């Protein structure tokens, strides 16, 4: 049990640090190990979502002045709809093959945006919002990894890194809150999840604090390439651990 607590704590430090510096990645990082520490995959995604929404709530509150709700609601509502369907289906699917596919998609997406980001201009229009929200909802419901589609949308459509960070974290906060309710309704919110959540809170606080210190020193012109690079690294990790 002591080793279990230590692993949860350390994983939360790393995941929260990544979330605070890049704006996403909590679920991608922590889900490489969490399924081995919880009784079921569904419980692992539930714990990941609870811890991630805790991190996002702190960031959202601190950066709330940069949130533009009219650009957020369409993608957010689409995400909630698709994630609810994915969470319901999770009990009936084997995730190994789907995780392999997810890893390849993340790697290819990263390479595309690294080399062609200068030609990619995504505006906050309804088709882009619905497309990003639906893909994000499916990945979030199945894997607890809803970040990449939403991140690519926000970082391309928002004017600077502060607006991007605020919009993305508010999106993750509301989205993870909704998915926690869906997962609870499907029996994934258990006593093991609750105890592990309490173990992880200290790691979340420490990782968020250190990540905030680093975030201030990241130049805006290289910020998006850090995000794209991490998406690619995430793809490799997901593919290798599937």
N, C-alpha and C positions, 0 to 999 in steps of 0.2 A: 504493500500500500504506500509506503514512504517513497519508493521509486516511482510509482504511478503519479504521486503528487508532484514530485520534482520534475518529471517529464512534462506534465501539464503546465507547470509554472514557467519552465524554460521555453516551451513552445509558444506560450502567450507573449513572452517578451519579444521573441523574434517576429511573430506574426503582427503584433501591434506596432513594432518599429517599422516594418515594411509598409503597413497600412498608412501610418502617419507620414512617411517620407514620399511614397509614390501615389497615395490616394486609394489603393486597393491592394489585394494580395493576401489578406488575412486568411481567407478560406483556402486559397491555393497552398499556402505555406503549411498551415496547421493540419490540413487534411492529408498530407503525405504521411503523417504518423498517427493521427487521432483514431482512425479506424482500428488500429491495433491496441488501443487503450480502453475502448468502450465495448460493451457487449455486442453492439450491432452497428452497421453502417448508418442506419437511420438516426440512431442516437448520437453518433459522431457528427453528422451534419447539423443536428439540433444544437449540440454544444458549441460547434463552430459558429453558428448563426447568433446564438446568445452572446458569446464573447465578442463577436464582430460588431454587433449592434451597440454593445457597451463602449467599445472604442469609438465608433462613429458618432455616438451621442455627445461625447466630449468635444470632438472636433467640430461637429455641427453647431453646437452652442457657441463655441469660440469664434466661428467664422460665419455666423448666421446673417450678417449684413451683406454677404456676397450672394445670397440665395435669391434666385428669380423664380418664383413659384409657377408662373404661367408657362415657363419653358420646362418645368419639371413634371407637372401633373400627367401629361400624355404618356411619356415613357414609363412613369411610375405605375400608373394604373394598368398599362399593358403588362408590365412585369408581374404585378400581383396576380392577374388573371392566369398567365401561363405558368407561373411558379406553383399556383394552387393545383393545377392539373398534374404537373410533374411530381409534386410531393405525393399526391394520391396514387400515382402509378409506380412510385419507388418501391413499394412493397412487393411488386410483381416482376421486377426486372433484375437481371444480373448486370452488375455495373462494370466488370472488367473490360469487356470489349468497347463499351461506350467511353471509358476513360482513355483507352488507346486512341480512339478517334478524336477526343477532346485534346489530347496532347499534340497530335499532328496539326489540328486546326490552329492551336495557339502558336505553334512554331511558325507556320506559314503566314499567319496574320502578323506576327512580329516582323518577319522579314519584309513583308509587303510594305508595312508602314515605315520601317526604317529607311528603305530605299526610295519610296514613292510618296512619303508624307508631304513633301512640298507641293505635290500635285493633287492632294486630297483635301477638299474643302467641304466639310459637312456642316450644313446649316440646321438650326433647330426647327425643321419642318416636320409635319405630321408623319410622312412616310418613313423618314429616318428614325423618328422617335418610336414608332410602332415596331419597326424592324429590330432596332437595338433592344427594346424592351421585351419583345417576344423571345429572342435568342437568349438574352440574359435571364429571363424567367425559367426557361428550360434548363439551362446550365445550373442555375441556382437551386432549383428544385431537385434535380438529380444528384448534383455533386457538391453543393454548397460553394460553387465557384462562379457566381454571377457577375464578377467584376469586369473581365475583358471587354465584352461588347459595349457595356455602359461606359467604361473608361474611354474606349476609342471614340465613342460619340461625344462625351463631355469634353475631352481634351482637344477635339477638333472643332467643337462648336462654341466653346467658351473663350472669352477674350484674353484671359491670363490665368496663371497657375492658381491664384487665390480663388477666383470664381470657379475654376475647375474643381478644386479641392472641396469647396463648400457644397457645390451641387452634387458631386459624387458621394460625399459622406451623408448628406441628407437623404439621397436616394437609397443608400445602403441601410441607413437607420430605419426608415419607414418600411423598406422591402424586407429586411430581416425580421422586423417586428411582425409583419404579416405572415411570413413563412414560419415563424415560431408558433403562431396560432394554428396554422395548417398542420404542422408536425405534431403539436400537442393533440389535435383532433384525430391524428392517425396513430397515436400511442407511442410516439418517439420521445416525449418529454417525461423522463423517468427520474427516480431518485438518484441513480448513478449520474445522470446529466446534471442534476441540481448540485450535488456535492462537488463534482468536478468543476462546475462553474465557479463555486466559491473558492476553490483552490487556485483558479486561474486569474482571479481579479487582481491580485498583487502584480502578477506578470503583465497584465494589460496596462496597469497604471505606469509601471516602470518603462515598458516599451513605448507607450504613447509619449511620455515625457522626453525620453531620449530622442525619439523620432522627430518631435517638434523642434528640438534644438538643431538637428541636422537639416531639416527642411528649410530653415531660414537662410542657409548658406548655399542652397542649390540654385545656380543661375537659371533664369527663365528660359534662355535659349537652348539649354541642354536638358531641361526637365523632361520634355516629351520623349527624348531619346532614351532616357533612363527608364521611363515607363514602358516604352516599346521593347527595350532590351529585357526588362523583367518579365514581360509577357512571354517572350521566347524562352527564357530560362524556366519559367513556370511550365511551359509546354513540355520541355525535356524532362522535368521532374515528374509531371503527371504521367507521361508516357512510360518512363522507366519504372515507376512504382505501381503501374496498373496490374 
